[in-house]
Amino acid sequence: MKTNRIISMILTMVISLSTLFAQDGKQLFKSRCNSCHMEDKNSTGPKLKGAKALWESAGEGELIYKWVENSAALIKTGKSTRAKEIQGYSPTEMPAQTVTKEEIDAILSYVDSYEPASEKSTATVGDSTTSGAILIGKPNYSENLDLFYGLLFIGLIIGIGILVITYSIVTYVKSDYFKSNATNQGIMPVTILILSFGYIGYNSQSLALNFMSSGEASEKMPWLLVENSDIYVLLFIDILLIAILLYLRNIFNRLVAMTKSKEVLALEEVPVLNKLNAILTDAVPIEREHEIMMDHEYDGIRELDNNLPPWWVWGFYATIVFAIIYIVNYHIVGYSDLQIKAYDKEMVQADKDVKAYLSAQAMNVDETNATLLTENKDLTEGKNLFSTHCVTCHKSKGEGDVGPNLTDKSWIYGFDIKEVFASIKKGRPAGMPEHASKLNPVQIQQVASYVINLPYIKGTKPEQGTIIEK
């Protein structure tokens, strides 16, 4: 019974954790919402941080799910005052989303817990401000893909091992030899473990992997974007599979032992793990407990005078040694830096690394030195980026919709490459979001150059802006 309870707990943990990893709010936000919404700032759509609280305060907490799934349908019902208020924010209708309630909860949970990067994590290059945390912390997708392949291969080998030993256990349990020499205990643990392994294989949403869509990847980008969190999830799954394999192996050995007589078991050598357990715990065998029985008794209960487990005593001595070394190192000699000093040093080094990275990648471009690109390669890349980030508001040919027409001669903030670069990078009032956190300086320059080279398309809105391009 105890074994069954432990395995049931393992099964529950597998199901809970796999569901948790499947609902990665940050990944879902980036793939579903980021083109129109920002976490804590108004953009093409309103900010999402605190949105759930607003719906709940209006007594419409459940209707937020209907809004995300199909905003137009909810507005037509007339049941939601919040939907009517949001409808006036933008003339563009929010498109219907194919998401589950759990995925919506994951997105809302992420945006409610979102905290913007601190100012100290921002490094300045010339007049261009670029997030150092983003550049330095950006995953190395090529290395992550190699790790992904390796961990996936390891998981496959372990999975094959689990299937082999599971088949061996089931075959052994069904054999006439086992039935005539042992009871059927152990069949239920095997069944539970098989179910838990099957659930892992069935749940295909364990990882939040991003497949590159057309026009989104650059030349050196891999076909599959594996985030650091995906590697951690896959590593956890491999470790869990190893634990299941070892446990199945233990069950198999116990099943074999169930068919052996007590005399045979007594003659067998004590396993190494049992010897190690005896050394670490210093436990007295049950047949010798009378030797360490203490004299006092209460209500028929007597106490054993066991020694402290050696592993605990060694750990206690180790903490004393560590404390002495720590005090001498950090507070007396001062050889190593304390947290604040170490942080300041790391930030200085990070600032140097950002500048070196931008210089090496030819990304030391900002709104003061941007130049108009004319090569076909740059304009093609600009078009791809425009299709990914800009078509929601400006349409596919730049004729304008929520945003202004980008192909006519009227400009709100200027038509020079430097002014267009600044608009894309920093954003503008009335709905134009910043793109410095989404695109690097070279990409912004490519998009700006593509926009300036767009041919004229007559839009549905009147021309906007007082700056007329000659």
C-alpha positions as CSV (number, residue, x, y, z in Angstrom):
1,M,0.0,0.0,0.0
2,K,2.8,2.4,0.8
3,T,4.4,1.7,-2.6
4,N,1.1,2.4,-4.3
5,R,0.7,5.7,-2.5
6,I,4.2,6.8,-3.5
7,I,3.7,6.0,-7.1
8,S,0.3,7.7,-7.1
9,M,2.1,10.8,-5.8
10,I,4.6,10.6,-8.6
11,L,1.8,10.2,-11.2
12,T,0.1,13.3,-9.8
13,M,3.3,15.3,-9.9
14,V,4.0,14.3,-13.5
15,I,0.5,15.4,-14.6
16,S,0.7,18.7,-12.6
17,L,4.1,19.6,-13.9
18,S,3.5,18.7,-17.5
19,T,0.3,20.8,-17.4
20,L,2.3,23.7,-15.9
21,F,5.0,23.6,-18.5
22,A,2.4,23.4,-21.3
23,Q,0.9,26.7,-20.1
24,D,3.8,29.0,-20.5
25,G,2.2,32.4,-20.3
26,K,5.2,34.3,-21.6
27,Q,5.5,32.2,-24.7
28,L,1.7,32.3,-25.3
29,F,1.8,36.1,-24.9
30,K,4.6,36.5,-27.4
31,S,3.0,34.2,-30.0
32,R,-0.6,35.4,-29.6
33,C,-0.7,38.9,-28.2
34,N,2.6,40.7,-28.7
35,S,1.8,42.2,-32.2
36,C,-0.9,44.5,-30.7
37,H,-0.5,44.5,-27.0
38,M,2.2,45.3,-24.5
39,E,2.3,44.0,-20.9
40,D,2.2,47.3,-19.0
41,K,1.8,50.0,-21.7
42,N,-1.0,50.9,-24.1
43,S,-0.1,50.1,-27.7
44,T,-2.3,49.3,-30.7
45,G,-4.4,47.5,-28.1
46,P,-4.7,48.5,-24.4
47,K,-2.2,47.2,-21.9
48,L,-3.1,43.7,-20.5
49,K,-1.6,44.1,-17.0
50,G,-4.5,44.5,-14.6
51,A,-7.1,43.7,-17.3
52,K,-8.4,40.6,-15.5
53,A,-8.9,42.7,-12.3
54,L,-10.9,45.3,-14.2
55,W,-13.3,42.6,-15.7
56,E,-13.7,41.1,-12.3
57,S,-14.4,44.4,-10.6
58,A,-17.2,44.9,-13.2
59,G,-18.7,41.6,-12.2
60,E,-17.7,40.1,-15.6
61,G,-14.8,37.9,-14.7
62,E,-16.0,34.9,-16.8
63,L,-16.8,37.1,-19.8
64,I,-13.2,38.0,-20.3
65,Y,-12.7,34.5,-21.8
66,K,-15.6,35.1,-24.2
67,W,-14.0,38.4,-25.2
68,V,-10.6,36.8,-26.0
69,E,-12.2,33.9,-27.9
70,N,-14.5,36.2,-30.0
71,S,-14.9,39.8,-29.1
72,A,-17.3,40.6,-31.9
73,A,-19.7,37.9,-30.8
74,L,-19.6,39.2,-27.2
75,I,-20.3,42.8,-28.3
76,K,-23.3,41.6,-30.3
77,T,-24.9,39.9,-27.3
78,G,-24.9,43.2,-25.4
79,K,-24.2,41.4,-22.1
80,S,-20.9,43.1,-21.4
81,T,-20.3,46.7,-20.4
82,R,-16.5,46.2,-20.4
83,A,-16.6,45.0,-24.0
84,K,-18.4,48.2,-25.1
85,E,-15.8,50.3,-23.3
86,I,-12.9,48.5,-24.9
87,Q,-14.6,48.6,-28.3
88,G,-14.0,52.4,-28.4
89,Y,-10.3,52.1,-27.8
90,S,-9.4,51.1,-31.4
91,P,-11.3,51.2,-34.7
92,T,-9.8,47.8,-35.5
93,E,-11.8,44.8,-34.3
94,M,-9.9,42.3,-32.1
95,P,-9.6,39.1,-34.1
96,A,-11.0,35.9,-32.7
97,Q,-8.4,33.7,-30.9
98,T,-8.3,29.9,-30.8
99,V,-7.2,29.4,-27.2
100,T,-8.3,27.4,-24.2
101,K,-9.4,28.8,-20.9
102,E,-6.2,27.5,-19.3
103,E,-4.1,29.3,-21.9
104,I,-5.9,32.6,-21.3
105,D,-5.3,32.2,-17.5
106,A,-1.6,31.5,-18.2
107,I,-1.3,34.7,-20.3
108,L,-3.2,36.9,-17.8
109,S,-1.1,35.4,-14.9
110,Y,2.1,36.3,-16.8
111,V,1.1,39.9,-17.6
112,D,-0.2,40.5,-14.0
113,S,3.2,39.4,-12.7
114,Y,5.2,41.2,-15.3
115,E,7.8,43.7,-14.1
116,P,9.7,45.9,-16.6
117,A,13.5,45.7,-16.7
118,S,15.2,48.0,-14.3
119,E,17.0,51.1,-15.6
120,K,20.3,49.7,-14.4
121,S,20.1,46.9,-16.9
122,T,20.0,49.4,-19.8
123,A,23.3,50.2,-21.6
124,T,23.7,53.4,-23.7
125,V,25.6,53.4,-26.9
126,G,26.0,56.9,-28.2
127,D,22.5,58.3,-28.1
128,S,20.9,54.9,-28.7
129,T,19.6,53.1,-25.7
130,T,19.6,49.3,-26.0
131,S,18.5,46.8,-23.4
132,G,21.7,45.1,-22.3
133,A,19.7,42.4,-20.6
134,I,18.0,41.5,-23.8
135,L,21.1,41.3,-25.9
136,I,23.2,39.4,-23.3
137,G,20.4,37.2,-22.0
138,K,19.1,36.3,-25.5
139,P,19.2,32.5,-25.8
140,N,21.8,31.0,-28.1
141,Y,19.3,29.1,-30.3
142,S,21.9,27.2,-32.2
143,E,23.4,25.7,-29.1
144,N,20.0,25.2,-27.6
145,L,18.9,23.2,-30.6
146,D,22.0,20.9,-30.3
147,L,21.2,20.4,-26.6
148,F,17.6,19.8,-27.5
149,Y,18.6,17.0,-30.0
150,G,20.9,15.5,-27.4
151,L,18.3,15.5,-24.6
152,L,15.7,14.2,-26.9
153,F,18.0,11.3,-28.0
154,I,18.7,10.5,-24.3
155,G,15.0,10.6,-23.5
156,L,14.3,8.2,-26.4
157,I,17.0,5.7,-25.2
158,I,15.6,5.8,-21.6
159,G,12.1,5.4,-23.0
160,I,13.1,2.3,-24.9
161,G,14.7,1.0,-21.7
162,I,11.5,1.6,-19.8
163,L,9.5,-0.2,-22.4
164,V,11.9,-3.2,-22.4
165,I,11.9,-3.5,-18.6
166,T,8.1,-3.0,-18.4
167,Y,7.6,-5.7,-20.9
168,S,10.0,-8.0,-19.0
169,I,8.1,-7.3,-15.7
170,V,4.7,-7.9,-17.3
171,T,5.9,-11.1,-18.9
172,Y,7.5,-12.3,-15.7
173,V,4.4,-11.6,-13.6
174,K,2.2,-13.6,-16.1
175,S,4.6,-16.6,-16.1
176,D,3.6,-19.8,-14.4
177,Y,6.9,-19.8,-12.5
178,F,6.0,-16.5,-10.8
179,K,2.4,-17.5,-10.1
180,S,3.5,-20.7,-8.4
181,N,6.2,-19.1,-6.3
182,A,4.9,-15.6,-5.3
183,T,1.9,-13.5,-4.7
184,N,0.5,-10.9,-7.2
185,Q,1.7,-7.8,-5.3
186,G,3.7,-5.5,-7.5
187,I,1.2,-5.7,-10.5
188,M,-0.5,-2.5,-9.4
189,P,2.7,-0.5,-9.1
190,V,3.7,-1.6,-12.6
191,T,0.3,-0.6,-14.0
192,I,0.5,2.8,-12.4
193,L,4.0,3.5,-13.7
194,I,3.0,2.4,-17.2
195,L,0.1,4.8,-17.1
196,S,2.3,7.6,-15.9
197,F,4.8,7.0,-18.6
198,G,2.0,6.8,-21.2
199,Y,0.8,10.2,-20.0
200,I,4.2,11.8,-20.6
201,G,4.2,10.4,-24.1
202,Y,0.6,11.5,-24.8
203,N,1.0,15.1,-23.5
204,S,2.4,16.8,-26.6
205,Q,2.4,20.3,-25.0
206,S,5.3,19.8,-22.6
207,L,7.5,22.2,-24.4
208,A,6.7,25.7,-25.7
209,L,8.8,25.5,-28.9
210,N,8.6,28.2,-31.5
211,F,8.7,27.2,-35.2
212,M,10.0,30.0,-37.5
213,S,7.3,31.2,-39.9
214,S,8.0,32.5,-43.4
215,G,10.0,35.7,-43.5
216,E,10.7,35.6,-39.7
217,A,14.1,33.9,-39.6
218,S,17.3,35.4,-40.6
219,E,20.0,33.5,-42.5
220,K,21.8,32.1,-39.4
221,M,18.7,31.4,-37.4
222,P,17.8,27.7,-36.8
223,W,14.5,26.3,-38.0
224,L,13.3,25.7,-34.4
225,L,13.7,28.2,-31.6
226,V,14.4,26.3,-28.4
227,E,14.2,28.6,-25.4
228,N,16.3,28.0,-22.2
229,S,13.1,27.1,-20.4
230,D,12.5,24.3,-23.0
231,I,15.9,22.8,-22.2
232,Y,15.1,22.9,-18.5
233,V,11.8,21.1,-19.1
234,L,13.4,18.5,-21.3
235,L,16.1,17.9,-18.7
236,F,13.5,17.5,-16.0
237,I,11.6,15.0,-18.2
238,D,14.9,13.0,-18.8
239,I,15.6,12.9,-15.0
240,L,12.1,11.8,-14.3
241,L,12.4,9.0,-16.9
242,I,15.6,7.9,-15.3
243,A,13.9,7.8,-11.9
244,I,11.1,5.7,-13.4
245,L,13.6,3.4,-15.1
246,L,15.5,2.8,-11.8
247,Y,12.2,2.3,-9.9
248,L,11.0,-0.3,-12.5
249,R,14.4,-2.0,-12.2
250,N,13.9,-2.2,-8.4
251,I,10.4,-3.6,-8.8
252,F,11.8,-6.3,-11.2
253,N,14.5,-7.3,-8.7
254,R,11.9,-7.4,-5.9
255,L,9.6,-9.6,-8.0
256,V,12.6,-12.0,-8.7
257,A,13.3,-12.0,-4.9
258,M,9.7,-12.9,-4.2
259,T,10.2,-16.3,-5.9
260,K,13.4,-17.1,-3.9
261,S,13.3,-19.0,-0.6
262,K,14.5,-17.3,2.7
263,E,17.5,-19.6,2.8
264,V,18.6,-18.5,-0.7
265,L,18.1,-14.8,0.2
266,A,20.1,-15.2,3.4
267,L,23.1,-16.7,1.5
268,E,23.1,-13.8,-1.0
269,E,25.6,-11.0,-0.6
270,V,24.2,-7.8,1.0
271,P,23.7,-5.2,-1.8
272,V,26.1,-2.3,-1.9
273,L,23.3,0.2,-1.4
274,N,22.3,-1.6,1.8
275,K,25.9,-1.4,3.1
276,L,26.1,2.3,2.2
277,N,22.7,2.9,4.0
278,A,24.1,1.3,7.1
279,I,27.2,3.5,7.1
280,L,25.2,6.7,6.5
281,T,22.4,6.1,9.1
282,D,24.3,3.9,11.7
283,A,20.9,2.2,12.2
284,V,20.8,-0.7,14.7
285,P,19.2,-3.9,13.2
286,I,15.8,-4.6,14.7
287,E,17.0,-7.8,16.3
288,R,19.5,-5.8,18.4
289,E,17.3,-3.0,19.4
290,H,17.1,-4.4,23.0
291,E,20.7,-3.4,23.4
292,I,19.9,0.3,23.0
293,M,16.5,0.4,24.8
294,M,16.4,3.2,27.4
295,D,15.0,2.6,30.9
296,H,12.1,5.0,31.0
297,E,8.7,4.1,29.7
298,Y,5.4,5.9,29.2
299,D,2.1,4.3,28.4
300,G,3.9,1.2,27.1
301,I,6.1,3.3,24.8
302,R,9.9,3.0,25.2
303,E,12.7,5.0,23.5
304,L,15.7,3.8,21.7
305,D,19.1,5.5,22.3
306,N,20.1,5.8,18.6
307,N,23.1,7.7,17.5
308,L,22.8,10.7,15.3
309,P,23.0,9.7,11.7
310,P,26.6,10.1,10.5
311,W,25.4,11.9,7.3
312,W,23.7,14.6,9.5
313,V,26.8,14.9,11.8
314,W,29.1,15.3,8.8
315,G,26.8,17.9,7.3
316,F,26.8,19.9,10.5
317,Y,30.6,19.9,10.7
318,A,30.7,20.9,7.0
319,T,28.5,23.9,7.7
320,I,30.9,25.0,10.5
321,V,33.9,24.8,8.1
322,F,32.0,26.6,5.4
323,A,30.9,29.4,7.8
324,I,34.6,30.0,8.8
325,I,35.8,30.1,5.2
326,Y,32.9,32.4,4.2
327,I,33.6,34.9,7.0
328,V,37.3,35.0,6.4
329,N,36.9,35.2,2.6
330,Y,34.2,37.9,2.4
331,H,34.4,39.9,5.6
332,I,38.0,39.6,7.0
333,V,40.3,39.2,4.0
334,G,37.8,40.6,1.5
335,Y,39.2,38.4,-1.3
336,S,35.8,37.9,-2.9
337,D,33.2,40.6,-3.5
338,L,29.9,40.9,-1.7
339,Q,26.7,40.9,-3.7
340,I,26.4,44.7,-4.3
341,K,30.0,45.1,-5.3
342,A,29.9,42.0,-7.5
343,Y,26.7,43.3,-9.1
344,D,28.2,46.7,-9.9
345,K,31.3,45.0,-11.5
346,E,29.0,42.7,-13.6
347,M,27.0,45.7,-14.8
348,V,30.2,47.6,-15.9
349,Q,31.4,44.5,-17.7
350,A,27.9,44.0,-19.3
351,D,28.0,47.6,-20.6
352,K,31.4,46.9,-22.2
353,D,30.1,43.6,-23.7
354,V,27.0,45.3,-25.1
355,K,29.1,48.0,-26.8
356,A,31.6,45.4,-28.1
357,Y,28.7,43.2,-29.4
358,L,27.0,46.2,-31.2
359,S,30.3,47.2,-32.7
360,A,31.2,43.7,-33.8
361,Q,27.7,43.1,-35.4
362,A,27.7,46.6,-37.0
363,M,24.7,47.5,-34.8
364,N,26.0,50.7,-33.5
365,V,23.2,52.4,-35.4
366,D,20.8,54.9,-34.0
367,E,18.5,57.8,-35.0
368,T,21.6,60.1,-35.3
369,N,23.5,58.1,-37.9
370,A,21.0,55.9,-39.6
371,T,21.4,55.8,-43.4
372,L,19.0,54.8,-46.2
373,L,19.6,51.2,-47.3
374,T,19.2,50.5,-51.0
375,E,20.5,46.9,-51.5
376,N,17.9,44.3,-52.4
377,K,19.0,42.1,-49.5
378,D,18.3,44.8,-46.9
379,L,15.0,45.8,-48.5
380,T,13.8,42.1,-48.6
381,E,14.7,41.7,-45.0
382,G,12.9,44.9,-44.2
383,K,9.8,43.7,-46.0
384,N,9.8,40.4,-44.1
385,L,10.1,42.3,-40.8
386,F,7.3,44.7,-41.9
387,S,5.1,41.7,-42.6
388,T,5.7,40.3,-39.1
389,H,5.4,43.5,-37.0
390,C,3.6,46.2,-38.9
391,V,0.8,44.8,-41.1
392,T,-1.7,44.7,-38.3
393,C,-1.9,48.5,-38.2
394,H,-0.5,49.6,-41.6
395,K,-1.7,46.7,-43.9
396,S,0.5,44.6,-46.1
397,K,1.3,47.3,-48.6
398,G,1.5,50.2,-46.2
399,E,-1.7,51.8,-47.3
400,G,-2.8,52.3,-43.6
401,D,-5.7,51.2,-41.4
402,V,-5.4,51.8,-37.7
403,G,-2.1,53.5,-38.5
404,P,-1.5,56.1,-41.2
405,N,-0.8,55.5,-44.8
406,L,3.0,55.1,-45.2
407,T,3.1,55.4,-49.0
408,D,1.8,59.0,-49.5
409,K,3.8,62.2,-49.3
410,S,2.3,63.4,-46.0
411,W,4.2,62.6,-42.8
412,I,3.4,63.2,-39.2
413,Y,6.9,63.1,-37.7
414,G,9.1,63.4,-40.8
415,F,10.2,61.4,-43.8
416,D,13.9,61.4,-43.4
417,I,15.5,58.0,-42.6
418,K,16.6,59.2,-39.2
419,E,13.1,60.4,-38.3
420,V,11.5,57.2,-39.5
421,F,14.1,55.2,-37.6
422,A,13.2,57.1,-34.4
423,S,9.5,56.5,-34.9
424,I,10.0,52.8,-35.2
425,K,12.5,52.5,-32.4
426,K,10.9,54.7,-29.7
427,G,7.2,54.7,-30.9
428,R,4.9,57.7,-31.1
429,P,1.8,58.9,-29.2
430,A,-1.6,57.7,-30.2
431,G,-0.8,54.0,-30.6
432,M,2.6,53.6,-32.3
433,P,4.4,51.1,-30.1
434,E,8.2,51.1,-29.6
435,H,10.2,48.3,-31.4
436,A,13.6,48.7,-29.7
437,S,12.7,45.7,-27.5
438,K,11.7,43.6,-30.6
439,L,14.2,44.5,-33.3
440,N,17.9,45.2,-33.2
441,P,19.2,48.5,-34.7
442,V,20.1,47.0,-38.1
443,Q,16.6,45.5,-38.4
444,I,15.0,48.9,-37.5
445,Q,17.1,50.5,-40.2
446,Q,16.0,47.8,-42.7
447,V,12.3,48.4,-41.9
448,A,12.7,52.2,-42.1
449,S,14.4,51.9,-45.5
450,Y,11.7,49.6,-46.8
451,V,8.9,52.0,-45.6
452,I,10.6,54.9,-47.4
453,N,10.8,52.9,-50.6
454,L,7.2,51.8,-50.6
455,P,5.3,52.8,-53.8
456,Y,2.2,54.9,-53.5
457,I,-1.1,53.1,-52.6
458,K,-4.3,55.0,-52.2
459,G,-5.6,54.3,-48.7
460,T,-9.1,54.4,-47.2
461,K,-8.3,57.3,-44.9
462,P,-7.4,60.9,-45.7
463,E,-3.7,61.9,-45.7
464,Q,-2.3,62.6,-42.3
465,G,0.5,64.9,-41.3
466,T,1.7,68.4,-42.1
467,I,5.2,67.5,-43.2
468,I,5.1,67.1,-47.0
469,E,7.7,65.1,-48.8
470,K,8.9,66.9,-51.9
